[in-house]
Amino acid sequence: MAVQTRSNPAKAAPGSVVNPAANLARELITARQVFDWTLQGKCFTASIPVETDSIDGIAASEDLAHTFMLSSDRGGSKIVVPICTQIMMHTNDGTGIVYVDVSVIRSANDVATLRTISGTSMNITNNRSDLHGNHTATALYTATSSALDGTTDWLRIKHYTCQSGQDGDRDNAANANTVIINHLQDEAPLVLYKLGSLTVQAIGATTDPTVRCVFQWAELDVADYLP
Protein backbone atom coordinates (compact mmCIF):
# COMPACT_ATOMS: atom_id res chain seq x y z
CA MET A 1 0.00 0.00 0.00
CA ALA A 2 1.43 3.34 -1.02
CA VAL A 3 2.04 6.13 1.47
CA GLN A 4 0.94 9.59 0.40
CA THR A 5 1.75 13.08 1.63
CA ARG A 6 -1.18 15.44 1.79
CA SER A 7 -1.75 18.84 3.34
CA ASN A 8 -5.52 18.58 3.73
CA PRO A 9 -7.61 15.88 5.39
CA ALA A 10 -8.98 13.34 2.91
CA LYS A 11 -12.34 11.61 3.26
CA ALA A 12 -13.12 8.32 1.62
CA ALA A 13 -16.43 6.96 0.41
CA PRO A 14 -17.90 4.18 2.57
CA GLY A 15 -16.21 0.85 1.86
CA SER A 16 -13.23 2.32 -0.01
CA VAL A 17 -9.59 2.01 1.06
CA VAL A 18 -7.56 5.17 1.72
CA ASN A 19 -3.78 4.96 1.67
CA PRO A 20 -1.90 5.93 4.84
CA ALA A 21 -0.48 9.43 4.64
CA ALA A 22 2.27 11.52 6.16
CA ASN A 23 0.30 13.43 8.75
CA LEU A 24 0.80 16.98 7.52
CA ALA A 25 -2.91 17.64 7.96
CA ARG A 26 -2.99 16.35 11.57
CA GLU A 27 -5.48 13.67 10.66
CA LEU A 28 -5.66 10.16 12.08
CA ILE A 29 -3.66 7.77 9.92
CA THR A 30 -2.91 4.06 9.79
CA ALA A 31 0.88 4.37 9.40
CA ARG A 32 2.99 3.80 12.52
CA GLN A 33 3.86 6.98 14.42
CA VAL A 34 7.63 6.63 13.94
CA PHE A 35 7.14 6.00 10.22
CA ASP A 36 5.01 9.11 10.00
CA TRP A 37 7.67 11.17 11.81
CA THR A 38 10.29 9.77 9.42
CA LEU A 39 8.26 10.75 6.35
CA GLN A 40 8.03 14.28 7.73
CA GLY A 41 11.83 14.43 8.16
CA LYS A 42 11.67 14.49 11.97
CA CYS A 43 13.77 11.40 12.75
CA PHE A 44 17.56 11.40 13.07
CA THR A 45 20.43 8.99 13.71
CA ALA A 46 23.79 9.76 15.33
CA SER A 47 26.91 7.60 15.47
CA ILE A 48 30.67 7.99 15.49
CA PRO A 49 32.33 7.70 12.05
CA VAL A 50 32.96 4.16 10.85
CA GLU A 51 36.70 4.87 10.61
CA THR A 52 36.87 6.11 14.22
CA ASP A 53 38.04 3.65 16.86
CA SER A 54 35.64 2.63 19.60
CA ILE A 55 35.51 5.19 22.40
CA ASP A 56 37.22 4.72 25.75
CA GLY A 57 34.85 4.53 28.67
CA ILE A 58 35.65 5.49 32.25
CA ALA A 59 37.08 3.68 35.27
CA ALA A 60 34.31 4.76 37.66
CA SER A 61 30.97 6.53 37.49
CA GLU A 62 31.41 10.30 37.38
CA ASP A 63 28.80 13.04 37.57
CA LEU A 64 30.46 15.19 34.90
CA ALA A 65 31.87 12.60 32.48
CA HIS A 66 29.65 10.68 30.08
CA THR A 67 30.81 8.39 27.30
CA PHE A 68 27.94 9.42 24.99
CA MET A 69 25.29 12.11 25.34
CA LEU A 70 22.20 13.10 23.33
CA SER A 71 20.98 16.57 24.32
CA SER A 72 18.03 18.71 23.34
CA ASP A 73 18.74 22.29 22.31
CA ARG A 74 19.27 25.03 24.87
CA GLY A 75 16.56 27.33 23.55
CA GLY A 76 13.79 24.74 23.56
CA SER A 77 12.61 25.09 19.96
CA LYS A 78 12.04 21.33 19.74
CA ILE A 79 11.24 18.49 22.07
CA VAL A 80 13.41 15.43 21.53
CA VAL A 81 11.90 11.94 21.83
CA PRO A 82 14.54 9.14 21.93
CA ILE A 83 13.46 6.15 19.84
CA CYS A 84 16.33 3.68 20.11
CA THR A 85 19.77 3.50 21.70
CA GLN A 86 22.24 0.82 20.63
CA ILE A 87 25.33 0.21 22.76
CA MET A 88 28.14 -2.11 21.60
CA MET A 89 30.89 -3.10 24.04
CA HIS A 90 34.26 -3.80 22.39
CA THR A 91 36.49 -4.61 25.35
CA ASN A 92 38.19 -7.88 24.44
CA ASP A 93 40.74 -8.41 27.20
CA GLY A 94 40.59 -9.27 30.89
CA THR A 95 37.93 -11.11 32.82
CA GLY A 96 36.28 -8.29 34.76
CA ILE A 97 32.75 -7.00 34.53
CA VAL A 98 31.96 -3.93 32.44
CA TYR A 99 28.97 -1.85 33.47
CA VAL A 100 26.73 0.29 31.29
CA ASP A 101 24.59 3.01 32.85
CA VAL A 102 21.91 4.74 30.77
CA SER A 103 20.62 7.87 32.48
CA VAL A 104 18.47 10.93 31.93
CA ILE A 105 19.71 14.39 32.89
CA ARG A 106 17.00 16.81 33.88
CA SER A 107 16.47 19.89 31.78
CA ALA A 108 18.03 23.28 32.42
CA ASN A 109 14.83 24.43 34.10
CA ASP A 110 15.48 22.03 36.97
CA VAL A 111 19.08 22.91 37.86
CA ALA A 112 20.36 26.01 39.60
CA THR A 113 23.09 26.69 37.04
CA LEU A 114 22.50 26.42 33.32
CA ARG A 115 25.00 23.74 32.47
CA THR A 116 27.39 23.66 29.57
CA ILE A 117 28.24 20.63 27.47
CA SER A 118 31.43 19.83 25.60
CA GLY A 119 32.72 16.82 23.71
CA THR A 120 33.34 15.49 20.21
CA SER A 121 30.38 15.63 17.84
CA MET A 122 28.91 12.41 16.51
CA ASN A 123 27.79 12.29 12.89
CA ILE A 124 24.07 13.09 12.59
CA THR A 125 21.89 12.34 9.59
CA ASN A 126 18.20 12.60 8.82
CA ASN A 127 16.57 9.18 8.49
CA ARG A 128 15.18 10.32 5.14
CA SER A 129 17.96 9.82 2.62
CA ASP A 130 17.18 13.16 0.97
CA LEU A 131 18.09 14.82 4.30
CA HIS A 132 14.73 16.57 4.54
CA GLY A 133 14.43 18.43 7.85
CA ASN A 134 16.94 19.99 10.24
CA HIS A 135 17.98 18.84 13.71
CA THR A 136 18.53 20.99 16.78
CA ALA A 137 19.74 18.24 19.14
CA THR A 138 23.42 17.53 19.69
CA ALA A 139 25.06 14.11 20.03
CA LEU A 140 28.52 13.93 21.59
CA TYR A 141 31.05 11.34 22.68
CA THR A 142 33.54 11.66 25.52
CA ALA A 143 31.14 14.33 26.76
CA THR A 144 31.53 16.47 29.86
CA SER A 145 28.90 18.66 31.41
CA SER A 146 29.18 21.27 34.13
CA ALA A 147 26.96 21.77 37.16
CA LEU A 148 25.83 18.16 37.41
CA ASP A 149 25.18 16.39 40.68
CA GLY A 150 24.35 12.70 40.36
CA THR A 151 22.19 12.76 43.48
CA THR A 152 19.78 15.41 42.19
CA ASP A 153 20.31 16.19 38.49
CA TRP A 154 20.29 12.85 36.72
CA LEU A 155 18.52 9.54 37.08
CA ARG A 156 19.66 6.08 36.01
CA ILE A 157 17.01 4.38 33.91
CA LYS A 158 18.97 1.29 32.76
CA HIS A 159 21.89 -0.66 34.17
CA TYR A 160 23.66 -3.52 32.37
CA THR A 161 26.66 -5.76 33.02
CA CYS A 162 28.86 -7.25 30.33
CA GLN A 163 31.68 -9.78 30.70
CA SER A 164 35.03 -8.57 29.40
CA GLY A 165 36.53 -10.78 26.70
CA GLN A 166 33.18 -12.07 25.44
CA ASP A 167 33.62 -10.52 22.02
CA GLY A 168 36.60 -12.77 21.41
CA ASP A 169 33.98 -15.43 20.64
CA ARG A 170 31.95 -14.37 17.61
CA ASP A 171 28.98 -16.49 18.71
CA ASN A 172 28.73 -14.68 22.05
CA ALA A 173 29.65 -11.15 21.01
CA ALA A 174 26.22 -9.84 20.09
CA ASN A 175 24.38 -11.68 22.84
CA ALA A 176 26.69 -10.67 25.65
CA ASN A 177 28.02 -7.28 24.68
CA THR A 178 25.37 -5.50 22.61
CA VAL A 179 22.41 -3.71 24.16
CA ILE A 180 19.48 -2.35 22.14
CA ILE A 181 16.95 -0.17 23.97
CA ASN A 182 13.62 0.56 22.31
CA HIS A 183 12.55 3.66 24.22
CA LEU A 184 9.03 3.58 22.80
CA GLN A 185 8.26 -0.01 23.85
CA ASP A 186 10.38 -0.84 26.89
CA GLU A 187 8.88 1.85 29.09
CA ALA A 188 7.14 5.21 29.03
CA PRO A 189 8.75 7.33 26.29
CA LEU A 190 11.31 9.94 27.28
CA VAL A 191 10.91 13.58 26.35
CA LEU A 192 14.01 15.79 26.39
CA TYR A 193 13.58 19.55 26.47
CA LYS A 194 15.86 22.57 27.05
CA LEU A 195 19.14 20.68 27.50
CA GLY A 196 17.51 17.58 28.90
CA SER A 197 19.86 14.73 27.94
CA LEU A 198 20.08 10.98 27.48
CA THR A 199 23.52 9.70 28.51
CA VAL A 200 25.52 6.49 28.35
CA GLN A 201 28.37 5.70 30.73
CA ALA A 202 30.58 2.66 30.01
CA ILE A 203 32.38 1.79 33.24
CA GLY A 204 35.18 -0.76 33.61
CA ALA A 205 35.87 -2.37 36.97
CA THR A 206 39.57 -2.94 36.20
CA THR A 207 40.32 -1.42 32.79
CA ASP A 208 38.51 1.28 30.83
CA PRO A 209 36.17 -0.40 28.34
CA THR A 210 35.82 0.58 24.71
CA VAL A 211 32.36 1.10 23.33
CA ARG A 212 30.31 2.37 20.39
CA CYS A 213 26.84 3.88 20.50
CA VAL A 214 24.05 4.80 18.08
CA PHE A 215 21.22 7.16 19.02
CA GLN A 216 17.95 7.48 17.10
CA TRP A 217 15.37 10.10 17.99
CA ALA A 218 12.52 12.31 16.74
CA GLU A 219 12.37 16.10 17.00
CA LEU A 220 8.90 17.61 17.34
CA ASP A 221 7.85 21.24 17.16
CA VAL A 222 7.22 22.65 20.61
CA ALA A 223 4.20 24.63 19.43
CA ASP A 224 2.38 21.39 18.58
CA TYR A 225 2.77 19.88 22.05
CA LEU A 226 3.32 22.62 24.63
CA PRO A 227 0.96 25.51 25.38
WOPE-V926023 format. One record per backbone hydrogen bond with DSSP energy under -1.0 kcal/mol. CO is the residue of the C=O (numbers start at 1). NH is the residue of the N-H. If there is no record, write none. Layout:
CO:NH ; CO:NH
//
This chain:
4:22 ; 13:16 ; 20:4 ; 22:24 ; 32:36 ; 33:37 ; 34:38 ; 35:39 ; 36:40 ; 37:42 ; 38:41 ; 42:219 ; 43:127 ; 44:217 ; 45:125 ; 46:215 ; 47:123 ; 49:52 ; 55:211 ; 58:204 ; 64:145 ; 66:143 ; 67:142 ; 68:200 ; 69:140 ; 70:198 ; 71:138 ; 77:222 ; 79:220 ; 80:192 ; 81:218 ; 83:183 ; 84:216 ; 85:181 ; 86:214 ; 87:179 ; 88:212 ; 91:165 ; 96:164 ; 97:205 ; 98:162 ; 99:203 ; 100:160 ; 101:201 ; 102:157 ; 102:158 ; 103:199 ; 104:155 ; 105:197 ; 107:110 ; 116:146 ; 118:144 ; 120:141 ; 123:47 ; 125:45 ; 128:131 ; 138:71 ; 139:122 ; 140:69 ; 141:120 ; 143:66 ; 144:118 ; 149:152 ; 149:153 ; 153:106 ; 155:104 ; 158:102 ; 160:100 ; 162:98 ; 163:166 ; 165:168 ; 166:169 ; 169:172 ; 169:173 ; 172:176 ; 173:177 ; 174:178 ; 177:89 ; 179:87 ; 181:85 ; 182:185 ; 182:186 ; 192:80 ; 194:108 ; 196:72 ; 197:105 ; 198:70 ; 199:103 ; 200:68 ; 201:101 ; 202:58 ; 203:99 ; 209:57 ; 210:90 ; 211:55 ; 212:88 ; 214:86 ; 215:46 ; 216:83 ; 216:84 ; 217:44 ; 218:81 ; 220:79 ; 221:224 ; 222:225 ; 222:226
//
